[in-house]
Amino acid sequence: MNERGVNERGVIERGAGGRPDGDRALPIVLAVDVEPDPRVFRGLAPEPSAGFEALVELLPGLRDRIADVAGAEPRFTWTLRMDPQMAQAYGSTSWIASRYESELAGFVADGDELGLHTHTWRWNGERWVGDNADEAWLEHCFGTALESYRSTFGRPARANRNGDRFTTNAVVAQLSAAGVRVDLTVEPGLPAARSMAPGEPTTGLLPSTEGAPTYAYHPHPDDFCRPYVGASRDGLLMVPLTPGVIVGTTGGQSHGTYETLVTWMNPLRFERLLRRRLGSPELTHLAFAVRSDSAGRSSTWDAVETNLLTVARLAKGQWLTASEAGDQLRHRRAVEPVALDASAWAGGRDDPGHRERIDARGGADHDRIAWCEGETEVACPVCEVTGAGDAVARTLPVEGASLLAGRCRSCASIAIAGVAEPPAESGVPAGDRDPYVDDYVEYHAAIEVLAALVARAGERPGARVLEIGCGYGFGLDVGRVLWGWQPVGVDPGRMAARGSAELGFPLVPAAFDGQLDLGPALFDVVVASEVIEHVADPRLFLRDVSDRMHRDAVLVLCTPDASAIDPTRSPAEAIAVIGAGEHVFLFSASALDRLLHDAGFGAVRVERNGAGLWALACPTPGGLDGCPPAGAPDLTRVAGYCAQRRESAPVRSALRVGMAARVARYALVAGDLPAAVAAADPLRVAIDERYGVDLGRVTEPFSEEEVHAMPVVVADALFTLATLDLLHHDDPALAATRFGLAAEIAAAEAARNRNAALRTLQVRALAHEAVALARSNPPAAAGAVQRARDAAELAPGLVDVDVLFGRVFTDLVASGSYDAATAVGPFLAPLDERLAGEADDFDLRRTALDVLFSAAMLAYQRGDLVSALAGFRQCAIVAGPYAESGDGHAAHLADVAGAHAQMAGQHLMIAGAP
């Protein structure tokens, strides 16, 4: 024992002041694989180890930050390469241990542990091959590494992690015989594979670990993935790396698959999966690994550090060496099962979600934002000062960057700190099969909103119109088609280039500034949608805009509203307003009004529109008199524009598909059922032409592969057709199938792309599936309601499902499906409470009154006359005032509920109840 308490194993001994015996804190293990930077050596010459050297410099800061969050100094496990490849390329198996002797000694002095990390690379005379098939070579590789460790450090290796997750029963037996006590190789749930990366030269296979437990276990001699009940407690212990559970759906039911929580994963995805993992009742530990070369790449290391701090923040466990964790895990009792509902999982005992009873709702979108208090520096371009402001919110890291929103104390606008550089567009496809542009054209472009925005300037037939940041150009095109505008777009992006080519409007492919050559003529209308929040100097930007306008011209501008960054608003909405790293400044309504006046606009009108601000401005004081007031978009007129574009767009183009989908959708939303029915066939044809999917024949669930391959426009089209099945064709069974398919596709896309519209589509489809099932398969309705409620909790505030759930409940009661209605009941929100605050919402009012009556009727049919009497009376009382104000439905319900209350009372008297 030395003066710092380091024993002969390189582990700090803990006495009375250390970890108490029997401590139940969760063990957390981090293994750092210390090896040269390249995964595959290029030849026999030594490869650089710059990553490890960078890690040595970065480690103290990481250790301190984890300690600050976890409340105790973390201890790590360093696994060293000491195999035949090191001997052949570096001249000695112990090269790493010798070359970095002082650094490794410092780690040990800090309480860390040194272990072993062995690869099976073999030189064939021309290149290195991962030789996993030759048993004699495997025995030689691991034997060489084990002996090198023993001779270098004077003791056997106690901790081990094999390279490339490779191991066999024979290797496990060899490690155990050599004195290894903890192995960190197993990554549960992974199928057999040829290699870790495509194209790497290998023999044999990396073995399947699909049946391996996620908890610590002693391996069976015949199958290292199977626990061995008869093993000695002091024998080799497998401590698997921690996997997350990926939630998917097939046939409308949830299922799970494993994915190792690699430390360089996107931080948002890592946190979502970690939260779900922490909900497992079989959790015994957390274990992670990182390659030493990760520190040599700043973007990778940022993700690693962010994810490790996330572990410290969420897990609140003890960061131990592998040997320390093994000692704890050997003497722990089995984890007690937790009674979590596994009904949402369809896969059975071999499905990790079902087997581990993991909560499928873990990792909600609202966990991506943290509301803050305290002070931060804010540079406000409106007030033209930099000073103390209020920290409002911090987003969880997006691609390694955390974004902090700070509010100006003077004008209530918000500055965003941690803004990322816009992504480079070099090398991005510019043709007609660019997935990013395709998705926008087919689904994400809210043409009805763009049309409503540009309409605020007034129709102005023949006007010369400039749109700054025009994107694909739908706003300009609507004005040209409907009002004969002469459009000019300014935008440097690839989406604008493609829109200009496909819609045929003039484009200046550059960023807007005062020096940009747009010709001598001034403009009658200037549109700047979602632009000013990206601008470093918004005051100068607005002055440059004013210089391009006639004195009676109108500027139409929209931008996110700073007031949406508030804990009372939807978290998904707040995250969208903050942006993914490109928004610089968010204006309050008063600040935007002030800035427009300061820039020389004599007439200014700023209005709130959802989570955004819409502004109209004119250089002349009376210049806005001809601008129409805000209103809902004219969907019939917008659908007419889309129909024109559908017919003129090339066959099999994204434009044709997107316009066909919108014509049908807008008709449905406008309540024009005949127009929606007429639009269904062109929609099916457009989808079939472009994607080879005949939606007219889609009556069965897609395979999982098909779901992940489908573009989101197919989900949108399925939702539209399912709505027609329900409302026009009276086929609720087919509607349920199509709604379920739409939800699966939207969910798969939402997992890849955190977009509020995708989550909204998923939740709406699931809720409507429940409505359709209530009319076609009542016993299945409760499961659909639960899936919709779970999905809605991933992004709270986006979709109001309460009214739809109320309809499911009332339909079930009306059809006599009382068991199914009873199962749905727990998912109903207290609609009567919402009724008190939102009495003007007719749809809500009608549904709430129906739910009150149906709940009383259910109690009556179940023989609970006391509850029935109280429920009927409540319904009659609540409906009364609405009946007096002329609500015919409320009047009818008040009469019926009153009559049923009398009937329930009579039955109670007959039964002799008090």
ROLO-718735 format. One record per residue (C-alpha): residue in one letter; y, x, z. Coordinates in steps of 0.5 Angstrom, whole numbers, plus 500, padded with zeros to 3 digits. Layout:
BEGIN
("a" (Y X Z)) ...
//
This chain:
BEGIN
("m" (500 500 500)) ("n" (507 503 498)) ("e" (514 501 501)) ("r" (515 495 497)) ("g" (508 492 499)) ("v" (504 493 492)) ("n" (497 494 493)) ("e" (492 497 489)) ("r" (491 492 484)) ("g" (499 492 483)) ("v" (500 486 486)) ("i" (505 485 492)) ("e" (501 483 498)) ("r" (504 477 502)) ("g" (505 476 509)) ("a" (508 471 514)) ("g" (514 471 510)) ("g" (511 470 503)) ("r" (507 464 500)) ("p" (503 460 506)) ("d" (496 459 506)) ("g" (494 452 503)) ("d" (501 452 499)) ("r" (500 446 494)) ("a" (506 448 490)) ("l" (504 448 482)) ("p" (502 455 480)) ("i" (506 457 474)) ("v" (503 463 470)) ("l" (507 467 465)) ("a" (503 472 461)) ("v" (507 477 456)) ("d" (503 480 451)) ("v" (505 488 450)) ("e" (504 490 443)) ("p" (507 493 437)) ("d" (512 488 433)) ("p" (508 487 427)) ("r" (502 482 428)) ("v" (498 485 422)) ("f" (499 493 422)) ("r" (501 496 415)) ("g" (496 502 415)) ("l" (494 507 420)) ("a" (501 510 422)) ("p" (504 507 429)) ("e" (508 501 428)) ("p" (515 500 432)) ("s" (515 497 439)) ("a" (523 495 439)) ("g" (521 488 441)) ("f" (518 490 448)) ("e" (524 495 449)) ("a" (529 490 448)) ("l" (525 485 453)) ("v" (525 491 458)) ("e" (533 490 458)) ("l" (533 482 458)) ("l" (528 481 463)) ("p" (532 482 469)) ("g" (537 477 467)) ("l" (531 472 465)) ("r" (528 474 472)) ("d" (534 472 476)) ("r" (536 466 472)) ("i" (529 463 473)) ("a" (529 465 481)) ("d" (536 461 481)) ("v" (532 455 479)) ("a" (526 456 482)) ("g" (528 458 489)) ("a" (524 464 489)) ("e" (523 471 485)) ("p" (518 470 479)) ("r" (512 474 478)) ("f" (509 475 471)) ("t" (503 478 468)) ("w" (503 484 463)) ("t" (497 484 458)) ("l" (497 491 455)) ("r" (493 493 448)) ("m" (488 498 449)) ("d" (483 497 444)) ("p" (480 501 438)) ("q" (486 499 433)) ("m" (491 502 438)) ("a" (487 509 438)) ("q" (486 509 431)) ("a" (494 508 430)) ("y" (497 511 436)) ("g" (492 516 437)) ("s" (490 513 444)) ("t" (488 507 447)) ("s" (492 508 453)) ("w" (498 509 449)) ("i" (502 503 451)) ("a" (501 505 458)) ("s" (503 512 457)) ("r" (509 511 453)) ("y" (512 506 458)) ("e" (509 508 464)) ("s" (516 508 468)) ("e" (517 501 465)) ("l" (511 498 467)) ("a" (511 501 474)) ("g" (518 498 475)) ("f" (514 491 473)) ("v" (509 492 478)) ("a" (514 494 484)) ("d" (517 487 482)) ("g" (511 484 484)) ("d" (508 483 477)) ("e" (501 485 475)) ("l" (498 489 469)) ("g" (492 486 465)) ("l" (489 487 459)) ("h" (490 484 452)) ("t" (485 486 446)) ("h" (485 484 439)) ("t" (479 485 434)) ("w" (482 489 428)) ("r" (478 494 424)) ("w" (480 499 419)) ("n" (476 498 413)) ("g" (479 504 409)) ("e" (484 500 406)) ("r" (487 495 411)) ("w" (486 492 417)) ("v" (481 486 418)) ("g" (480 481 424)) ("d" (473 482 425)) ("n" (470 477 429)) ("a" (463 476 426)) ("d" (460 483 428)) ("e" (457 482 435)) ("a" (456 490 436)) ("w" (464 491 434)) ("l" (466 485 439)) ("e" (462 489 444)) ("h" (465 495 442)) ("c" (472 493 442)) ("f" (472 489 449)) ("g" (468 495 452)) ("t" (473 500 449)) ("a" (479 496 452)) ("l" (476 495 459)) ("e" (474 502 460)) ("s" (481 505 458)) ("y" (484 500 463)) ("r" (479 503 468)) ("s" (480 510 467)) ("t" (488 509 466)) ("f" (489 505 472)) ("g" (483 507 477)) ("r" (481 500 477)) ("p" (478 494 473)) ("a" (482 489 470)) ("r" (483 483 474)) ("a" (487 479 469)) ("n" (485 478 461)) ("r" (488 475 455)) ("n" (484 476 448)) ("g" (488 476 442)) ("d" (489 471 437)) ("r" (485 466 442)) ("f" (479 469 440)) ("t" (473 469 445)) ("t" (465 468 445)) ("n" (460 467 450)) ("a" (458 474 450)) ("v" (465 476 450)) ("v" (466 472 457)) ("a" (460 475 460)) ("q" (462 482 458)) ("l" (469 481 461)) ("s" (466 478 468)) ("a" (461 483 468)) ("a" (467 488 468)) ("g" (470 485 474)) ("v" (475 481 470)) ("r" (477 475 475)) ("v" (482 471 471)) ("d" (482 469 463)) ("l" (488 466 460)) ("t" (485 466 453)) ("v" (483 459 452)) ("e" (488 454 448)) ("p" (485 447 449)) ("g" (484 442 444)) ("l" (484 447 438)) ("p" (479 446 432)) ("a" (476 452 429)) ("a" (480 456 424)) ("r" (479 462 420)) ("s" (485 466 422)) ("m" (492 465 426)) ("a" (496 465 420)) ("p" (494 463 412)) ("g" (492 469 408)) ("e" (490 474 414)) ("p" (484 478 413)) ("t" (478 476 417)) ("t" (471 475 418)) ("g" (468 469 422)) ("l" (472 464 425)) ("l" (476 463 431)) ("p" (472 458 435)) ("s" (473 451 437)) ("t" (476 449 444)) ("e" (477 442 442)) ("g" (472 440 448)) ("a" (475 445 453)) ("p" (479 442 460)) ("t" (486 443 461)) ("y" (485 445 468)) ("a" (482 451 471)) ("y" (475 452 471)) ("h" (469 457 471)) ("p" (466 457 465)) ("h" (458 455 463)) ("p" (454 461 461)) ("d" (452 457 455)) ("d" (459 455 453)) ("f" (465 458 455)) ("c" (469 451 454)) ("r" (465 447 459)) ("p" (466 448 466)) ("y" (460 451 470)) ("v" (459 447 477)) ("g" (454 452 479)) ("a" (458 458 478)) ("s" (460 463 484)) ("r" (467 461 487)) ("d" (469 468 486)) ("g" (467 469 479)) ("l" (471 469 473)) ("l" (476 463 472)) ("m" (478 461 466)) ("v" (486 459 466)) ("p" (487 455 460)) ("l" (494 456 457)) ("t" (498 449 458)) ("p" (498 444 452)) ("g" (502 438 450)) ("v" (499 432 448)) ("i" (502 429 441)) ("v" (502 422 441)) ("g" (500 418 435)) ("t" (498 411 433)) ("t" (492 409 428)) ("g" (491 401 427)) ("g" (497 400 432)) ("q" (494 403 438)) ("s" (496 410 441)) ("h" (492 416 441)) ("g" (493 423 443)) ("t" (492 430 440)) ("y" (493 437 444)) ("e" (498 442 442)) ("t" (499 449 445)) ("l" (506 449 449)) ("v" (508 456 445)) ("t" (514 459 449)) ("w" (518 460 442)) ("m" (517 452 440)) ("n" (524 448 439)) ("p" (526 447 446)) ("l" (527 439 445)) ("r" (520 439 443)) ("f" (518 443 448)) ("e" (521 439 454)) ("r" (518 433 451)) ("l" (511 435 451)) ("l" (512 439 458)) ("r" (514 432 461)) ("r" (508 429 458)) ("r" (504 434 461)) ("l" (507 434 468)) ("g" (505 427 468)) ("s" (497 429 468)) ("p" (493 427 474)) ("e" (488 433 472)) ("l" (494 438 472)) ("t" (492 444 476)) ("h" (497 449 474)) ("l" (502 451 468)) ("a" (500 457 464)) ("f" (504 460 458)) ("a" (504 466 454)) ("v" (509 470 450)) ("r" (509 476 445)) ("s" (513 482 447)) ("d" (516 482 440)) ("s" (520 475 441)) ("a" (525 479 445)) ("g" (527 483 438)) ("r" (529 476 435)) ("s" (535 473 438)) ("s" (533 466 435)) ("t" (526 466 438)) ("w" (528 469 445)) ("d" (533 464 446)) ("a" (528 459 445)) ("v" (523 463 449)) ("e" (528 463 455)) ("t" (531 456 454)) ("n" (524 454 455)) ("l" (522 458 461)) ("l" (528 455 464)) ("t" (526 448 463)) ("v" (519 450 466)) ("a" (523 452 472)) ("r" (527 446 472)) ("l" (522 441 471)) ("a" (516 444 475)) ("k" (519 446 481)) ("g" (512 451 482)) ("q" (511 458 484)) ("w" (511 463 479)) ("l" (505 467 480)) ("t" (501 473 477)) ("a" (494 471 474)) ("s" (490 474 480)) ("e" (495 470 485)) ("a" (494 464 481)) ("g" (487 465 481)) ("d" (486 466 488)) ("q" (490 459 489)) ("l" (486 455 484)) ("r" (479 458 487)) ("h" (480 455 494)) ("r" (484 448 492)) ("r" (480 442 492)) ("a" (479 438 486)) ("v" (485 434 483)) ("e" (485 427 486)) ("p" (485 422 480)) ("v" (491 418 479)) ("a" (491 411 477)) ("l" (495 411 470)) ("d" (494 405 465)) ("a" (490 408 460)) ("s" (490 401 456)) ("a" (495 404 450)) ("w" (490 409 448)) ("a" (485 408 443)) ("g" (481 414 443)) ("g" (476 414 449)) ("r" (473 419 453)) ("d" (474 425 447)) ("d" (482 423 446)) ("p" (486 427 451)) ("g" (491 422 452)) ("h" (486 417 455)) ("r" (481 422 458)) ("e" (487 425 462)) ("r" (491 418 463)) ("i" (497 421 461)) ("d" (503 417 460)) ("a" (505 416 453)) ("r" (512 415 454)) ("g" (514 422 457)) ("g" (519 426 453)) ("a" (524 420 452)) ("d" (530 421 448)) ("h" (535 420 454)) ("d" (532 426 457)) ("r" (536 430 452)) ("i" (543 429 455)) ("a" (545 431 462)) ("w" (551 428 465)) ("c" (556 433 468)) ("e" (561 434 473)) ("g" (566 440 475)) ("e" (571 443 471)) ("t" (571 447 464)) ("e" (576 450 459)) ("v" (578 445 454)) ("a" (582 447 448)) ("c" (586 441 445)) ("p" (589 441 438)) ("v" (592 434 440)) ("c" (596 436 446)) ("e" (596 443 443)) ("v" (594 447 450)) ("t" (588 450 453)) ("g" (587 449 460)) ("a" (582 446 465)) ("g" (578 440 463)) ("d" (573 435 466)) ("a" (565 437 464)) ("v" (562 431 462)) ("a" (555 432 459)) ("r" (551 438 456)) ("t" (546 436 451)) ("l" (539 440 452)) ("p" (538 446 447)) ("v" (538 444 439)) ("e" (535 450 436)) ("g" (537 455 442)) ("a" (544 452 443)) ("s" (546 448 448)) ("l" (552 444 447)) ("l" (558 442 453)) ("a" (562 436 452)) ("g" (569 437 456)) ("r" (574 432 456)) ("c" (582 433 456)) ("r" (585 431 462)) ("s" (591 429 458)) ("c" (589 425 452)) ("a" (582 424 454)) ("s" (579 427 448)) ("i" (573 431 448)) ("a" (572 439 446)) ("i" (565 441 444)) ("a" (563 448 446)) ("g" (557 452 443)) ("v" (558 449 436)) ("a" (553 452 431)) ("e" (555 455 424)) ("p" (553 450 419)) ("p" (547 451 416)) ("a" (547 455 409)) ("e" (545 452 403)) ("s" (543 458 399)) ("g" (536 457 396)) ("v" (536 449 398)) ("p" (533 445 392)) ("a" (538 442 388)) ("g" (534 438 383)) ("d" (532 430 384)) ("r" (526 432 389)) ("d" (530 434 395)) ("p" (527 431 401)) ("y" (534 431 405)) ("v" (538 428 399)) ("d" (532 423 398)) ("d" (531 420 405)) ("y" (539 419 405)) ("v" (539 416 398)) ("e" (533 412 400)) ("y" (534 409 407)) ("h" (539 413 411)) ("a" (545 411 407)) ("a" (549 405 410)) ("i" (552 403 404)) ("e" (554 396 407)) ("v" (558 400 413)) ("l" (561 405 407)) ("a" (563 399 403)) ("a" (566 396 409)) ("l" (570 402 411)) ("v" (573 403 404)) ("a" (575 396 403)) ("r" (580 397 409)) ("a" (584 400 404)) ("g" (585 393 400)) ("e" (582 392 393)) ("r" (587 395 389)) ("p" (584 395 382)) ("g" (585 401 378)) ("a" (587 405 384)) ("r" (586 413 384)) ("v" (582 415 390)) ("l" (580 421 393)) ("e" (574 422 398)) ("i" (574 428 402)) ("g" (567 430 404)) ("c" (564 424 400)) ("g" (557 426 401)) ("y" (553 423 395)) ("g" (559 418 394)) ("f" (557 411 395)) ("g" (563 409 398)) ("l" (567 412 392)) ("d" (562 408 387)) ("v" (562 402 391)) ("g" (570 402 390)) ("r" (569 404 382)) ("v" (564 398 381)) ("l" (567 393 385)) ("w" (574 394 384)) ("g" (575 399 378)) ("w" (577 405 382)) ("q" (578 412 379)) ("p" (575 416 384)) ("v" (575 424 385)) ("g" (570 427 390)) ("v" (571 433 394)) ("d" (565 436 398)) ("p" (562 443 397)) ("g" (555 440 399)) ("r" (548 439 395)) ("m" (548 432 396)) ("a" (555 431 393)) ("a" (553 435 387)) ("r" (547 431 386)) ("g" (551 424 387)) ("s" (556 426 382)) ("a" (551 427 377)) ("e" (547 421 379)) ("l" (553 416 380)) ("g" (557 420 375)) ("f" (564 421 379)) ("p" (568 427 378)) ("l" (567 432 384)) ("v" (571 438 386)) ("p" (565 442 389)) ("a" (569 446 395)) ("a" (572 445 402)) ("f" (578 441 402)) ("d" (585 445 404)) ("g" (592 445 402)) ("q" (591 450 397)) ("l" (585 446 393)) ("d" (587 444 386)) ("l" (586 437 385)) ("g" (591 436 379)) ("p" (599 434 380)) ("a" (598 426 381)) ("l" (598 423 388)) ("f" (593 418 390)) ("d" (593 411 392)) ("v" (587 411 397)) ("v" (585 417 401)) ("v" (578 416 405)) ("a" (575 421 410)) ("s" (569 419 413)) ("e" (566 423 419)) ("v" (570 429 417)) ("i" (576 431 422)) ("e" (571 432 428)) ("h" (568 438 424)) ("v" (575 441 422)) ("a" (578 447 427)) ("d" (585 445 426)) ("p" (586 437 425)) ("r" (593 437 425)) ("l" (594 441 419)) ("f" (588 438 416)) ("l" (592 431 416)) ("r" (599 434 414)) ("d" (595 437 408)) ("v" (592 430 406)) ("s" (599 427 407)) ("d" (602 431 402)) ("r" (597 428 397)) ("m" (599 421 398)) ("h" (604 416 395)) ("r" (609 414 400)) ("d" (605 407 400)) ("a" (598 410 399)) ("v" (593 409 405)) ("l" (589 414 409)) ("v" (582 411 411)) ("l" (579 415 416)) ("c" (573 414 421)) ("t" (570 419 426)) ("p" (566 419 433)) ("d" (569 416 439)) ("a" (570 420 445)) ("s" (569 414 449)) ("a" (562 414 447)) ("i" (561 420 451)) ("d" (559 416 458)) ("p" (553 415 462)) ("t" (554 407 461)) ("r" (553 408 454)) ("s" (546 409 450)) ("p" (544 416 451)) ("a" (542 416 444)) ("e" (549 414 442)) ("a" (552 419 446)) ("i" (547 425 443)) ("a" (549 422 436)) ("v" (557 423 437)) ("i" (556 430 440)) ("g" (553 432 434)) ("a" (547 437 433)) ("g" (552 443 433)) ("e" (557 442 428)) ("h" (562 437 431)) ("v" (568 441 434)) ("f" (573 436 437)) ("l" (572 428 439)) ("f" (578 424 439)) ("s" (580 418 444)) ("a" (583 412 440)) ("s" (590 414 443)) ("a" (590 421 441)) ("l" (588 420 434)) ("d" (594 415 434)) ("r" (598 420 436)) ("l" (596 426 432)) ("l" (597 421 426)) ("h" (604 420 427)) ("d" (605 427 429)) ("a" (602 429 422)) ("g" (608 424 419)) ("f" (604 417 418)) ("g" (609 412 419)) ("a" (604 406 420)) ("v" (598 407 424)) ("r" (592 403 426)) ("v" (586 405 430)) ("e" (580 401 432)) ("r" (574 402 435)) ("n" (568 400 431)) ("g" (561 401 435)) ("a" (561 409 437)) ("g" (566 410 432)) ("l" (574 410 431)) ("w" (576 407 424)) ("a" (584 409 423)) ("l" (588 406 417)) ("a" (595 410 416)) ("c" (600 410 411)) ("p" (607 415 410)) ("t" (611 408 410)) ("p" (612 404 416)) ("g" (610 398 413)) ("g" (605 401 408)) ("l" (599 397 412)) ("d" (601 390 411)) ("g" (597 389 405)) ("c" (590 392 408)) ("p" (585 386 411)) ("p" (583 386 418)) ("a" (577 389 420)) ("g" (571 384 419)) ("a" (563 384 417)) ("p" (561 387 411)) ("d" (560 382 405)) ("l" (553 383 404)) ("t" (552 379 398)) ("r" (557 383 395)) ("v" (554 389 397)) ("a" (547 387 395)) ("g" (550 385 388)) ("y" (553 392 387)) ("c" (546 395 389)) ("a" (542 391 384)) ("q" (547 393 379)) ("r" (545 400 381)) ("r" (538 399 382)) ("e" (537 397 374)) ("s" (541 402 372)) ("a" (538 408 376)) ("p" (532 412 372)) ("v" (525 409 373)) ("r" (521 413 379)) ("s" (528 416 382)) ("a" (530 416 389)) ("l" (536 412 387)) ("r" (532 406 384)) ("v" (528 406 390)) ("g" (533 406 395)) ("m" (537 401 392)) ("a" (531 396 391)) ("a" (530 397 398)) ("r" (537 395 400)) ("v" (538 389 396)) ("a" (532 386 399)) ("r" (534 388 406)) ("y" (541 385 405)) ("a" (539 379 403)) ("l" (535 378 409)) ("v" (540 380 414)) ("a" (545 375 410)) ("g" (540 369 411)) ("d" (539 369 403)) ("l" (531 368 403)) ("p" (531 366 396)) ("a" (535 372 394)) ("a" (530 376 399)) ("v" (524 373 396)) ("a" (527 375 389)) ("a" (528 382 391)) ("a" (521 383 393)) ("d" (517 384 387)) ("p" (523 390 384)) ("l" (522 393 391)) ("r" (514 393 390)) ("v" (515 396 383)) ("a" (520 401 385)) ("i" (515 404 391)) ("d" (509 404 386)) ("e" (513 407 381)) ("r" (515 413 385)) ("y" (510 414 390)) ("g" (504 411 388)) ("v" (503 406 393)) ("d" (502 398 392)) ("l" (505 395 398)) ("g" (503 388 395)) ("r" (495 391 396)) ("v" (497 394 403)) ("t" (493 389 408)) ("e" (489 395 412)) ("p" (492 400 416)) ("f" (493 407 413)) ("s" (490 413 415)) ("e" (493 418 420)) ("e" (494 423 414)) ("e" (497 417 410)) ("v" (502 415 415)) ("h" (505 422 416)) ("a" (505 423 408)) ("m" (509 416 407)) ("p" (517 417 406)) ("v" (521 412 411)) ("v" (523 408 405)) ("v" (516 405 405)) ("a" (517 403 413)) ("d" (523 400 411)) ("a" (520 396 405)) ("l" (514 394 409)) ("f" (519 391 415)) ("t" (522 387 409)) ("l" (516 385 406)) ("a" (513 383 413)) ("t" (519 379 415)) ("l" (518 375 408)) ("d" (510 374 410)) ("l" (513 371 417)) ("l" (519 367 414)) ("h" (517 365 407)) ("h" (509 366 406)) ("d" (507 363 413)) ("d" (502 369 414)) ("p" (503 372 421)) ("a" (497 376 420)) ("l" (499 380 414)) ("a" (506 380 417)) ("a" (503 383 424)) ("t" (499 389 420)) ("r" (505 391 416)) ("f" (510 391 422)) ("g" (505 395 425)) ("l" (504 400 419)) ("a" (512 400 419)) ("a" (512 402 426)) ("e" (507 408 425)) ("i" (511 411 419)) ("a" (517 410 423)) ("a" (514 414 429)) ("a" (511 419 425)) ("e" (518 421 422)) ("a" (522 420 429)) ("a" (517 425 432)) ("r" (520 430 426)) ("n" (527 428 426)) ("r" (530 425 432)) ("n" (534 420 428)) ("a" (537 414 432)) ("a" (535 410 426)) ("l" (528 412 425)) ("r" (527 410 433)) ("t" (531 403 432)) ("l" (526 402 426)) ("q" (520 403 430)) ("v" (522 399 436)) ("r" (524 393 431)) ("a" (518 393 428)) ("l" (513 394 434)) ("a" (517 388 437)) ("h" (516 384 431)) ("e" (509 385 430)) ("a" (508 382 437)) ("v" (512 376 434)) ("a" (507 376 429)) ("l" (501 377 433)) ("a" (503 371 438)) ("r" (502 367 432)) ("s" (496 370 429)) ("n" (492 373 434)) ("p" (495 371 441)) ("p" (490 376 445)) ("a" (493 382 442)) ("a" (500 380 443)) ("a" (501 383 450)) ("g" (499 390 447)) ("a" (504 390 442)) ("v" (509 388 447)) ("q" (507 394 451)) ("r" (508 399 445)) ("a" (515 396 443)) ("r" (517 397 451)) ("d" (514 404 451)) ("a" (518 406 445)) ("a" (524 402 447)) ("e" (524 407 453)) ("l" (524 413 449)) ("a" (531 411 446)) ("p" (534 406 451)) ("g" (540 402 449)) ("l" (538 402 441)) ("v" (535 396 440)) ("d" (535 389 444)) ("v" (528 387 445)) ("d" (529 382 450)) ("v" (530 376 445)) ("l" (524 378 441)) ("f" (520 378 447)) ("g" (522 372 450)) ("r" (520 369 443)) ("v" (513 372 444)) ("f" (512 369 451)) ("t" (515 362 449)) ("d" (510 362 442)) ("l" (504 363 447)) ("v" (506 358 452)) ("a" (507 353 446)) ("s" (500 354 443)) ("g" (497 354 449)) ("s" (495 361 450)) ("y" (496 362 457)) ("d" (492 368 459)) ("a" (496 372 453)) ("a" (503 369 456)) ("t" (501 371 463)) ("a" (500 378 460)) ("v" (506 378 457)) ("g" (510 376 463)) ("p" (511 382 466)) ("f" (515 385 460)) ("l" (520 380 460)) ("a" (527 382 462)) ("p" (531 377 467)) ("l" (534 373 461)) ("d" (537 368 466)) ("e" (541 374 469)) ("r" (544 376 462)) ("l" (545 369 460)) ("a" (551 369 466)) ("g" (554 375 463)) ("e" (553 374 455)) ("a" (554 366 455)) ("d" (557 366 448)) ("d" (551 369 445)) ("f" (547 363 442)) ("d" (541 367 440)) ("l" (540 370 447)) ("r" (542 363 450)) ("r" (537 359 446)) ("t" (532 364 448)) ("a" (533 365 455)) ("l" (533 357 456)) ("d" (526 357 452)) ("v" (524 362 457)) ("l" (526 359 463)) ("f" (522 352 461)) ("s" (516 356 458)) ("a" (515 360 465)) ("a" (515 353 468)) ("m" (511 350 463)) ("l" (506 356 464)) ("a" (506 355 472)) ("y" (505 347 471)) ("q" (499 349 466)) ("r" (496 354 471)) ("g" (496 349 477)) ("d" (502 352 481)) ("l" (506 346 482)) ("v" (511 348 487)) ("s" (513 354 482)) ("a" (513 349 476)) ("l" (518 344 480)) ("a" (523 350 481)) ("g" (523 352 474)) ("f" (524 346 471)) ("r" (530 344 476)) ("q" (533 351 474)) ("c" (532 350 467)) ("a" (536 343 467)) ("i" (541 346 472)) ("v" (542 352 467)) ("a" (542 348 461)) ("g" (547 343 463)) ("p" (554 346 462)) ("y" (552 348 455)) ("a" (549 341 454)) ("e" (556 338 456)) ("s" (560 343 451)) ("g" (556 341 445)) ("d" (550 345 445)) ("g" (545 340 442)) ("h" (539 345 444)) ("a" (541 346 451)) ("a" (542 338 451)) ("h" (535 337 449)) ("l" (532 342 454)) ("a" (536 339 460)) ("d" (533 332 458)) ("v" (526 335 457)) ("a" (526 340 463)) ("g" (529 334 468)) ("a" (523 329 466)) ("h" (518 335 467)) ("a" (521 336 474)) ("q" (520 329 476)) ("m" (513 329 473)) ("a" (511 336 477)) ("g" (515 332 483)) ("q" (510 326 483)) ("h" (504 331 482)) ("l" (506 334 488)) ("m" (507 328 492)) ("i" (500 325 490)) ("a" (497 332 492)) ("g" (500 331 499)) ("a" (505 337 498)) ("p" (511 337 503)) 
//
